[in-house]
Amino acid sequence: MRKLLPMLPLFFIFSTSNYASDKLYLSGLDAYENSRFAESFQVFSQLSSEGNPSASAMLIHHYDGGLGVEPDPAKGLPYLALVVNQMDNYSPELGYQTGLMFLRLEDSTSAMQMLETAARYKHPEAAYEIARLKIAALETQMIDAGLWMKVAYDLGSDKADNLRSTFDKMLTREQGKIAFQKAAQWHEDNSPEKLRQEFEQLKIMMESLGQVTDIVGDLLNSVEIKIDEEAAMDLIENLPVDEMRESIEKLSN
C-alpha cells in the first residue's frame, strides 16, 4: 500500500495541552487500534478542524488505507499541508502515544516515525523507546541504540538507567565514542531554532505548490484560453510532491 504519511510520524511542537482535546484524541487512537475506523475518522476530523496536527496526520492514514472512508490517497494530500501549518499546536505526548499504538499494531515503520518526531521535540520516553527497539535489533543497530540511549538520558528519561548496565556490556568503547558523537550532533541538528526554520521552509513549499495548482486550475476553467487539458493535468501530477514529502520525512530522521 502506498503511504502518503511520512509521519510524519510527521510533525510536532510543544504546546500547552488541552485536556479535553487530548482525551478525545486518545479515544480516537483507541477506536483506530480496535478497527472502529468510522469512529476514529470522525474524531480525527473534528480535531483536525480544531488545528491538531497529529489528528490531521491520522486522517492521511485513513484515506491512504480506506479506513472508515473510501480509499483515496489524493484526498489525504491536503492534510499533509495541514500537518505542516498546524505544527505550532503539536503535542509530543500525543505523538509518543501514537507511536506506542503503532507498536502494538506491529507497524514498526509508522511507530518509529512517530517516536522519532516526538523525540525531536524533546519527549524523553520516545527517545527511550527508540533506544530499546534498536537494542533489540542487536549488532546491526548498536551505535544507533547508543545514540538514542544518550539522547533519552540527556532529555531526562526515567527509564534510561534501566537499560544502561545491559547496554554498556553490549557496546564497545569505540562504538560508545561514536554514539556519543552522534548524540551531540543530534542535539545540534534538532535545536528549536533549526526545527522552526525547517518548518518555515516547508510552509513556503506548500504555499508555492498551492499557487501553481490554482493557476493551472484557472487555465482549465477559462473559456477564453484554449489549453491541452491532458497536458495541464500532467503538469499537476508532476508537481514536486515527492520532493516535498522527502523534505518532510527528513524531519523525522
Contacts in CASP RR format, 6 or more apart in sequence:
PFRMAT RR
TARGET T0000
AUTHOR 0000-0000-0000
METHOD contacts of the structure
MODEL  1
MRKLLPMLPLFFIFSTSNYASDKLYLSGLDAYENSRFAESFQVFSQLSSE
GNPSASAMLIHHYDGGLGVEPDPAKGLPYLALVVNQMDNYSPELGYQTGL
MFLRLEDSTSAMQMLETAARYKHPEAAYEIARLKIAALETQMIDAGLWMK
VAYDLGSDKADNLRSTFDKMLTREQGKIAFQKAAQWHEDNSPEKLRQEFE
QLKIMMESLGQVTDIVGDLLNSVEIKIDEEAAMDLIENLPVDEMRESIEK
LSN
1 64 0 8 1.000
1 65 0 8 1.000
2 64 0 8 1.000
2 73 0 8 1.000
3 64 0 8 1.000
4 60 0 8 1.000
4 63 0 8 1.000
4 64 0 8 1.000
4 73 0 8 1.000
4 76 0 8 1.000
4 77 0 8 1.000
4 80 0 8 1.000
4 245 0 8 1.000
5 57 0 8 1.000
5 60 0 8 1.000
5 61 0 8 1.000
5 64 0 8 1.000
5 80 0 8 1.000
5 110 0 8 1.000
5 113 0 8 1.000
6 113 0 8 1.000
6 245 0 8 1.000
6 248 0 8 1.000
6 249 0 8 1.000
6 252 0 8 1.000
7 57 0 8 1.000
7 110 0 8 1.000
7 113 0 8 1.000
7 114 0 8 1.000
7 117 0 8 1.000
7 252 0 8 1.000
8 57 0 8 1.000
8 60 0 8 1.000
8 83 0 8 1.000
8 113 0 8 1.000
8 114 0 8 1.000
8 117 0 8 1.000
8 248 0 8 1.000
8 249 0 8 1.000
8 252 0 8 1.000
9 57 0 8 1.000
9 95 0 8 1.000
9 98 0 8 1.000
9 99 0 8 1.000
9 110 0 8 1.000
9 112 0 8 1.000
9 113 0 8 1.000
9 114 0 8 1.000
9 115 0 8 1.000
9 116 0 8 1.000
9 117 0 8 1.000
9 252 0 8 1.000
10 53 0 8 1.000
10 57 0 8 1.000
10 83 0 8 1.000
10 113 0 8 1.000
10 114 0 8 1.000
10 117 0 8 1.000
10 248 0 8 1.000
10 251 0 8 1.000
10 252 0 8 1.000
11 53 0 8 1.000
11 54 0 8 1.000
11 57 0 8 1.000
11 83 0 8 1.000
11 84 0 8 1.000
11 87 0 8 1.000
11 90 0 8 1.000
11 117 0 8 1.000
11 248 0 8 1.000
11 251 0 8 1.000
11 252 0 8 1.000
12 53 0 8 1.000
12 54 0 8 1.000
12 87 0 8 1.000
12 90 0 8 1.000
12 91 0 8 1.000
12 92 0 8 1.000
12 94 0 8 1.000
12 95 0 8 1.000
12 117 0 8 1.000
12 118 0 8 1.000
12 121 0 8 1.000
13 87 0 8 1.000
13 88 0 8 1.000
13 89 0 8 1.000
13 90 0 8 1.000
13 121 0 8 1.000
13 195 0 8 1.000
13 199 0 8 1.000
14 90 0 8 1.000
14 91 0 8 1.000
14 92 0 8 1.000
14 121 0 8 1.000
14 122 0 8 1.000
15 88 0 8 1.000
15 89 0 8 1.000
15 90 0 8 1.000
15 91 0 8 1.000
17 91 0 8 1.000
17 93 0 8 1.000
21 47 0 8 1.000
21 50 0 8 1.000
21 52 0 8 1.000
22 91 0 8 1.000
22 93 0 8 1.000
22 94 0 8 1.000
24 43 0 8 1.000
24 46 0 8 1.000
24 47 0 8 1.000
25 43 0 8 1.000
25 44 0 8 1.000
25 47 0 8 1.000
25 52 0 8 1.000
25 54 0 8 1.000
25 55 0 8 1.000
25 94 0 8 1.000
26 94 0 8 1.000
26 97 0 8 1.000
27 43 0 8 1.000
28 39 0 8 1.000
28 40 0 8 1.000
28 43 0 8 1.000
28 44 0 8 1.000
29 40 0 8 1.000
29 97 0 8 1.000
29 98 0 8 1.000
29 101 0 8 1.000
31 37 0 8 1.000
31 39 0 8 1.000
31 40 0 8 1.000
31 43 0 8 1.000
32 40 0 8 1.000
32 58 0 8 1.000
32 61 0 8 1.000
32 67 0 8 1.000
32 101 0 8 1.000
33 101 0 8 1.000
33 104 0 8 1.000
33 105 0 8 1.000
37 62 0 8 1.000
37 66 0 8 1.000
37 67 0 8 1.000
37 68 0 8 1.000
37 69 0 8 1.000
38 68 0 8 1.000
40 58 0 8 1.000
40 62 0 8 1.000
40 67 0 8 1.000
40 68 0 8 1.000
41 59 0 8 1.000
41 62 0 8 1.000
41 67 0 8 1.000
41 68 0 8 1.000
41 69 0 8 1.000
43 55 0 8 1.000
44 55 0 8 1.000
44 56 0 8 1.000
44 58 0 8 1.000
44 59 0 8 1.000
44 62 0 8 1.000
45 55 0 8 1.000
45 59 0 8 1.000
46 55 0 8 1.000
47 54 0 8 1.000
47 55 0 8 1.000
48 55 0 8 1.000
48 56 0 8 1.000
48 59 0 8 1.000
48 79 0 8 1.000
48 82 0 8 1.000
48 86 0 8 1.000
51 82 0 8 1.000
51 86 0 8 1.000
51 89 0 8 1.000
52 86 0 8 1.000
52 89 0 8 1.000
52 94 0 8 1.000
53 82 0 8 1.000
53 83 0 8 1.000
53 84 0 8 1.000
53 86 0 8 1.000
53 87 0 8 1.000
53 89 0 8 1.000
53 90 0 8 1.000
54 90 0 8 1.000
54 91 0 8 1.000
54 94 0 8 1.000
54 95 0 8 1.000
54 98 0 8 1.000
56 79 0 8 1.000
56 82 0 8 1.000
56 83 0 8 1.000
56 86 0 8 1.000
57 79 0 8 1.000
57 83 0 8 1.000
58 98 0 8 1.000
59 76 0 8 1.000
59 79 0 8 1.000
60 76 0 8 1.000
60 79 0 8 1.000
60 80 0 8 1.000
60 83 0 8 1.000
61 67 0 8 1.000
61 110 0 8 1.000
62 68 0 8 1.000
62 69 0 8 1.000
63 69 0 8 1.000
63 71 0 8 1.000
63 72 0 8 1.000
63 73 0 8 1.000
63 75 0 8 1.000
63 76 0 8 1.000
63 79 0 8 1.000
64 71 0 8 1.000
64 73 0 8 1.000
64 76 0 8 1.000
65 71 0 8 1.000
66 72 0 8 1.000
69 75 0 8 1.000
77 241 0 8 1.000
80 244 0 8 1.000
80 245 0 8 1.000
80 248 0 8 1.000
81 206 0 8 1.000
81 209 0 8 1.000
83 248 0 8 1.000
84 199 0 8 1.000
84 202 0 8 1.000
84 203 0 8 1.000
84 206 0 8 1.000
84 248 0 8 1.000
85 203 0 8 1.000
85 206 0 8 1.000
87 199 0 8 1.000
90 121 0 8 1.000
92 118 0 8 1.000
92 121 0 8 1.000
92 122 0 8 1.000
92 123 0 8 1.000
92 126 0 8 1.000
93 118 0 8 1.000
93 123 0 8 1.000
95 114 0 8 1.000
95 115 0 8 1.000
95 117 0 8 1.000
95 118 0 8 1.000
95 123 0 8 1.000
95 126 0 8 1.000
96 114 0 8 1.000
96 115 0 8 1.000
96 118 0 8 1.000
96 123 0 8 1.000
96 125 0 8 1.000
96 126 0 8 1.000
96 129 0 8 1.000
98 114 0 8 1.000
99 110 0 8 1.000
99 111 0 8 1.000
99 114 0 8 1.000
99 115 0 8 1.000
99 118 0 8 1.000
99 126 0 8 1.000
99 129 0 8 1.000
100 111 0 8 1.000
100 129 0 8 1.000
101 111 0 8 1.000
102 108 0 8 1.000
102 110 0 8 1.000
102 111 0 8 1.000
102 114 0 8 1.000
103 111 0 8 1.000
103 129 0 8 1.000
108 133 0 8 1.000
112 130 0 8 1.000
112 133 0 8 1.000
113 249 0 8 1.000
113 252 0 8 1.000
115 126 0 8 1.000
115 127 0 8 1.000
115 129 0 8 1.000
115 130 0 8 1.000
116 126 0 8 1.000
116 130 0 8 1.000
116 252 0 8 1.000
116 253 0 8 1.000
117 251 0 8 1.000
117 252 0 8 1.000
118 126 0 8 1.000
119 126 0 8 1.000
119 127 0 8 1.000
119 130 0 8 1.000
119 148 0 8 1.000
119 151 0 8 1.000
119 152 0 8 1.000
119 155 0 8 1.000
120 190 0 8 1.000
120 195 0 8 1.000
120 251 0 8 1.000
120 252 0 8 1.000
121 195 0 8 1.000
122 155 0 8 1.000
123 155 0 8 1.000
124 152 0 8 1.000
124 155 0 8 1.000
124 156 0 8 1.000
124 157 0 8 1.000
124 158 0 8 1.000
124 160 0 8 1.000
125 152 0 8 1.000
125 157 0 8 1.000
125 158 0 8 1.000
125 159 0 8 1.000
127 148 0 8 1.000
127 151 0 8 1.000
127 152 0 8 1.000
127 155 0 8 1.000
127 157 0 8 1.000
128 148 0 8 1.000
128 149 0 8 1.000
128 152 0 8 1.000
128 157 0 8 1.000
128 159 0 8 1.000
128 160 0 8 1.000
128 163 0 8 1.000
130 148 0 8 1.000
130 152 0 8 1.000
131 145 0 8 1.000
131 146 0 8 1.000
131 148 0 8 1.000
131 149 0 8 1.000
131 151 0 8 1.000
131 152 0 8 1.000
131 160 0 8 1.000
131 163 0 8 1.000
131 167 0 8 1.000
132 163 0 8 1.000
134 141 0 8 1.000
134 142 0 8 1.000
134 144 0 8 1.000
134 145 0 8 1.000
134 146 0 8 1.000
134 148 0 8 1.000
135 141 0 8 1.000
135 142 0 8 1.000
135 145 0 8 1.000
135 149 0 8 1.000
135 163 0 8 1.000
135 166 0 8 1.000
135 167 0 8 1.000
135 170 0 8 1.000
137 145 0 8 1.000
138 170 0 8 1.000
142 170 0 8 1.000
142 171 0 8 1.000
142 175 0 8 1.000
143 171 0 8 1.000
143 175 0 8 1.000
143 176 0 8 1.000
143 178 0 8 1.000
143 179 0 8 1.000
143 182 0 8 1.000
144 179 0 8 1.000
144 182 0 8 1.000
145 167 0 8 1.000
145 171 0 8 1.000
145 179 0 8 1.000
146 167 0 8 1.000
146 171 0 8 1.000
146 175 0 8 1.000
146 176 0 8 1.000
146 179 0 8 1.000
146 182 0 8 1.000
146 183 0 8 1.000
147 179 0 8 1.000
147 182 0 8 1.000
147 183 0 8 1.000
147 186 0 8 1.000
149 160 0 8 1.000
149 163 0 8 1.000
149 164 0 8 1.000
149 167 0 8 1.000
149 179 0 8 1.000
150 179 0 8 1.000
150 180 0 8 1.000
150 183 0 8 1.000
151 183 0 8 1.000
151 186 0 8 1.000
151 187 0 8 1.000
152 159 0 8 1.000
152 160 0 8 1.000
153 160 0 8 1.000
153 161 0 8 1.000
153 164 0 8 1.000
154 183 0 8 1.000
154 187 0 8 1.000
171 179 0 8 1.000
188 194 0 8 1.000
195 251 0 8 1.000
198 251 0 8 1.000
199 251 0 8 1.000
201 247 0 8 1.000
202 244 0 8 1.000
202 247 0 8 1.000
202 248 0 8 1.000
202 251 0 8 1.000
205 240 0 8 1.000
205 243 0 8 1.000
205 244 0 8 1.000
205 247 0 8 1.000
206 244 0 8 1.000
209 239 0 8 1.000
209 240 0 8 1.000
209 241 0 8 1.000
209 244 0 8 1.000
212 239 0 8 1.000
213 236 0 8 1.000
213 239 0 8 1.000
216 232 0 8 1.000
216 235 0 8 1.000
216 236 0 8 1.000
217 232 0 8 1.000
219 225 0 8 1.000
219 227 0 8 1.000
219 232 0 8 1.000
220 227 0 8 1.000
220 229 0 8 1.000
220 232 0 8 1.000
END
